[in-house]
Amino acid sequence: MVVIRLARGGAKARPFFNIVVADKRTRRDGRFIERIGFYNPIATASEESIRVAQDRLTYWKGVGAQASPTVDRLIAQAAKKAA
């Protein structure tokens, strides 16, 4: 199964997450199919905290990819912020 989930990056105590499309069997930070966005939980007011390529998200959901609960929450948060 293909899932849309977060892959952690950054340094110790400075997390940064990529929103990736990956096979469910791969490790959290391992190989992925495509990077479709990012989430920066410690972004300041002047920095962008979340970005998602909506066209790629729609494509992957259309072909059957399942988003993790956290990614679903972040996508809803980004849509609310954009509106």
mmCIF file of the C-alpha atoms, coordinates in Angstrom:
data_MODEL
# 
_entry.id   MODEL 
# 
loop_
_atom_site.group_PDB 
_atom_site.id 
_atom_site.type_symbol 
_atom_site.label_atom_id 
_atom_site.label_alt_id 
_atom_site.label_comp_id 
_atom_site.label_asym_id 
_atom_site.label_entity_id 
_atom_site.label_seq_id 
_atom_site.pdbx_PDB_ins_code 
_atom_site.Cartn_x 
_atom_site.Cartn_y 
_atom_site.Cartn_z 
_atom_site.occupancy 
_atom_site.B_iso_or_equiv 
_atom_site.pdbx_formal_charge 
_atom_site.auth_seq_id 
_atom_site.auth_comp_id 
_atom_site.auth_asym_id 
_atom_site.auth_atom_id 
_atom_site.pdbx_PDB_model_num 
ATOM 1  C CA . MET A 1 1  ? 0.000  0.000  0.000  1.00 0.00 ? 1  MET A CA 1 
ATOM 2  C CA . VAL A 1 2  ? 1.136  3.541  -0.709 1.00 0.00 ? 2  VAL A CA 1 
ATOM 3  C CA . VAL A 1 3  ? 0.864  6.064  2.124  1.00 0.00 ? 3  VAL A CA 1 
ATOM 4  C CA . ILE A 1 4  ? 1.325  9.812  2.473  1.00 0.00 ? 4  ILE A CA 1 
ATOM 5  C CA . ARG A 1 5  ? 3.245  10.473 5.671  1.00 0.00 ? 5  ARG A CA 1 
ATOM 6  C CA . LEU A 1 6  ? 5.863  12.592 7.403  1.00 0.00 ? 6  LEU A CA 1 
ATOM 7  C CA . ALA A 1 7  ? 9.595  11.877 7.168  1.00 0.00 ? 7  ALA A CA 1 
ATOM 8  C CA . ARG A 1 8  ? 11.662 13.563 9.862  1.00 0.00 ? 8  ARG A CA 1 
ATOM 9  C CA . GLY A 1 9  ? 14.670 15.698 9.079  1.00 0.00 ? 9  GLY A CA 1 
ATOM 10 C CA . GLY A 1 10 ? 16.477 18.554 10.752 1.00 0.00 ? 10 GLY A CA 1 
ATOM 11 C CA . ALA A 1 11 ? 18.699 18.402 13.798 1.00 0.00 ? 11 ALA A CA 1 
ATOM 12 C CA . LYS A 1 12 ? 18.307 17.399 17.401 1.00 0.00 ? 12 LYS A CA 1 
ATOM 13 C CA . ALA A 1 13 ? 15.674 19.655 19.039 1.00 0.00 ? 13 ALA A CA 1 
ATOM 14 C CA . ARG A 1 14 ? 15.041 21.372 15.647 1.00 0.00 ? 14 ARG A CA 1 
ATOM 15 C CA . PRO A 1 15 ? 12.589 19.096 13.807 1.00 0.00 ? 15 PRO A CA 1 
ATOM 16 C CA . PHE A 1 16 ? 11.656 19.498 10.166 1.00 0.00 ? 16 PHE A CA 1 
ATOM 17 C CA . PHE A 1 17 ? 9.323  17.133 8.326  1.00 0.00 ? 17 PHE A CA 1 
ATOM 18 C CA . ASN A 1 18 ? 8.947  16.331 4.644  1.00 0.00 ? 18 ASN A CA 1 
ATOM 19 C CA . ILE A 1 19 ? 5.536  15.195 3.466  1.00 0.00 ? 19 ILE A CA 1 
ATOM 20 C CA . VAL A 1 20 ? 6.311  12.165 1.318  1.00 0.00 ? 20 VAL A CA 1 
ATOM 21 C CA . VAL A 1 21 ? 4.565  9.448  -0.636 1.00 0.00 ? 21 VAL A CA 1 
ATOM 22 C CA . ALA A 1 22 ? 6.084  6.091  0.293  1.00 0.00 ? 22 ALA A CA 1 
ATOM 23 C CA . ASP A 1 23 ? 5.443  2.369  0.428  1.00 0.00 ? 23 ASP A CA 1 
ATOM 24 C CA . LYS A 1 24 ? 3.969  1.396  3.799  1.00 0.00 ? 24 LYS A CA 1 
ATOM 25 C CA . ARG A 1 25 ? 6.703  -1.197 4.365  1.00 0.00 ? 25 ARG A CA 1 
ATOM 26 C CA . THR A 1 26 ? 9.619  1.257  4.199  1.00 0.00 ? 26 THR A CA 1 
ATOM 27 C CA . ARG A 1 27 ? 11.158 2.970  7.215  1.00 0.00 ? 27 ARG A CA 1 
ATOM 28 C CA . ARG A 1 28 ? 9.873  6.362  8.330  1.00 0.00 ? 28 ARG A CA 1 
ATOM 29 C CA . ASP A 1 29 ? 12.933 8.229  7.068  1.00 0.00 ? 29 ASP A CA 1 
ATOM 30 C CA . GLY A 1 30 ? 13.851 5.715  4.378  1.00 0.00 ? 30 GLY A CA 1 
ATOM 31 C CA . ARG A 1 31 ? 13.165 5.503  0.671  1.00 0.00 ? 31 ARG A CA 1 
ATOM 32 C CA . PHE A 1 32 ? 10.151 7.372  -0.702 1.00 0.00 ? 32 PHE A CA 1 
ATOM 33 C CA . ILE A 1 33 ? 8.431  7.734  -4.068 1.00 0.00 ? 33 ILE A CA 1 
ATOM 34 C CA . GLU A 1 34 ? 7.872  11.488 -4.138 1.00 0.00 ? 34 GLU A CA 1 
ATOM 35 C CA . ARG A 1 35 ? 8.215  14.506 -1.852 1.00 0.00 ? 35 ARG A CA 1 
ATOM 36 C CA . ILE A 1 36 ? 5.044  16.598 -2.056 1.00 0.00 ? 36 ILE A CA 1 
ATOM 37 C CA . GLY A 1 37 ? 5.613  19.177 0.662  1.00 0.00 ? 37 GLY A CA 1 
ATOM 38 C CA . PHE A 1 38 ? 7.077  20.057 4.041  1.00 0.00 ? 38 PHE A CA 1 
ATOM 39 C CA . TYR A 1 39 ? 6.046  20.952 7.581  1.00 0.00 ? 39 TYR A CA 1 
ATOM 40 C CA . ASN A 1 40 ? 8.155  23.105 9.892  1.00 0.00 ? 40 ASN A CA 1 
ATOM 41 C CA . PRO A 1 41 ? 6.657  22.971 13.417 1.00 0.00 ? 41 PRO A CA 1 
ATOM 42 C CA . ILE A 1 42 ? 9.012  25.624 14.821 1.00 0.00 ? 42 ILE A CA 1 
ATOM 43 C CA . ALA A 1 43 ? 8.621  28.209 12.066 1.00 0.00 ? 43 ALA A CA 1 
ATOM 44 C CA . THR A 1 44 ? 8.527  31.823 13.140 1.00 0.00 ? 44 THR A CA 1 
ATOM 45 C CA . ALA A 1 45 ? 5.799  34.219 12.027 1.00 0.00 ? 45 ALA A CA 1 
ATOM 46 C CA . SER A 1 46 ? 7.843  35.352 9.024  1.00 0.00 ? 46 SER A CA 1 
ATOM 47 C CA . GLU A 1 47 ? 8.601  31.810 7.813  1.00 0.00 ? 47 GLU A CA 1 
ATOM 48 C CA . GLU A 1 48 ? 6.341  29.406 5.979  1.00 0.00 ? 48 GLU A CA 1 
ATOM 49 C CA . SER A 1 49 ? 5.319  26.536 8.248  1.00 0.00 ? 49 SER A CA 1 
ATOM 50 C CA . ILE A 1 50 ? 3.605  24.198 5.790  1.00 0.00 ? 50 ILE A CA 1 
ATOM 51 C CA . ARG A 1 51 ? 3.560  23.760 2.028  1.00 0.00 ? 51 ARG A CA 1 
ATOM 52 C CA . VAL A 1 52 ? 1.773  21.020 0.077  1.00 0.00 ? 52 VAL A CA 1 
ATOM 53 C CA . ALA A 1 53 ? 1.610  20.535 -3.693 1.00 0.00 ? 53 ALA A CA 1 
ATOM 54 C CA . GLN A 1 54 ? -2.172 20.199 -3.968 1.00 0.00 ? 54 GLN A CA 1 
ATOM 55 C CA . ASP A 1 55 ? -2.108 18.832 -7.519 1.00 0.00 ? 55 ASP A CA 1 
ATOM 56 C CA . ARG A 1 56 ? 0.246  15.983 -6.527 1.00 0.00 ? 56 ARG A CA 1 
ATOM 57 C CA . LEU A 1 57 ? -1.751 15.311 -3.351 1.00 0.00 ? 57 LEU A CA 1 
ATOM 58 C CA . THR A 1 58 ? -4.942 15.019 -5.397 1.00 0.00 ? 58 THR A CA 1 
ATOM 59 C CA . TYR A 1 59 ? -3.205 12.709 -7.881 1.00 0.00 ? 59 TYR A CA 1 
ATOM 60 C CA . TRP A 1 60 ? -1.872 10.339 -5.230 1.00 0.00 ? 60 TRP A CA 1 
ATOM 61 C CA . LYS A 1 61 ? -5.180 10.185 -3.369 1.00 0.00 ? 61 LYS A CA 1 
ATOM 62 C CA . GLY A 1 62 ? -6.864 9.507  -6.712 1.00 0.00 ? 62 GLY A CA 1 
ATOM 63 C CA . VAL A 1 63 ? -4.705 6.457  -7.348 1.00 0.00 ? 63 VAL A CA 1 
ATOM 64 C CA . GLY A 1 64 ? -5.378 5.054  -3.869 1.00 0.00 ? 64 GLY A CA 1 
ATOM 65 C CA . ALA A 1 65 ? -2.743 6.446  -1.502 1.00 0.00 ? 65 ALA A CA 1 
ATOM 66 C CA . GLN A 1 66 ? -3.859 6.734  2.116  1.00 0.00 ? 66 GLN A CA 1 
ATOM 67 C CA . ALA A 1 67 ? -2.822 9.777  4.154  1.00 0.00 ? 67 ALA A CA 1 
ATOM 68 C CA . SER A 1 68 ? -1.763 9.328  7.773  1.00 0.00 ? 68 SER A CA 1 
ATOM 69 C CA . PRO A 1 69 ? -3.974 10.989 10.417 1.00 0.00 ? 69 PRO A CA 1 
ATOM 70 C CA . THR A 1 70 ? -1.288 13.602 11.103 1.00 0.00 ? 70 THR A CA 1 
ATOM 71 C CA . VAL A 1 71 ? -0.955 14.474 7.421  1.00 0.00 ? 71 VAL A CA 1 
ATOM 72 C CA . ASP A 1 72 ? -4.750 14.734 7.115  1.00 0.00 ? 72 ASP A CA 1 
ATOM 73 C CA . ARG A 1 73 ? -4.759 17.192 10.040 1.00 0.00 ? 73 ARG A CA 1 
ATOM 74 C CA . LEU A 1 74 ? -1.920 19.248 8.532  1.00 0.00 ? 74 LEU A CA 1 
ATOM 75 C CA . ILE A 1 75 ? -3.615 19.382 5.117  1.00 0.00 ? 75 ILE A CA 1 
ATOM 76 C CA . ALA A 1 76 ? -6.830 20.627 6.722  1.00 0.00 ? 76 ALA A CA 1 
ATOM 77 C CA . GLN A 1 77 ? -4.808 23.196 8.682  1.00 0.00 ? 77 GLN A CA 1 
ATOM 78 C CA . ALA A 1 78 ? -3.070 24.417 5.502  1.00 0.00 ? 78 ALA A CA 1 
ATOM 79 C CA . ALA A 1 79 ? -6.391 24.658 3.627  1.00 0.00 ? 79 ALA A CA 1 
ATOM 80 C CA . LYS A 1 80 ? -7.904 26.652 6.500  1.00 0.00 ? 80 LYS A CA 1 
ATOM 81 C CA . LYS A 1 81 ? -4.900 29.008 6.545  1.00 0.00 ? 81 LYS A CA 1 
ATOM 82 C CA . ALA A 1 82 ? -5.063 29.502 2.754  1.00 0.00 ? 82 ALA A CA 1 
ATOM 83 C CA . ALA A 1 83 ? -8.781 30.332 2.784  1.00 0.00 ? 83 ALA A CA 1 
# 
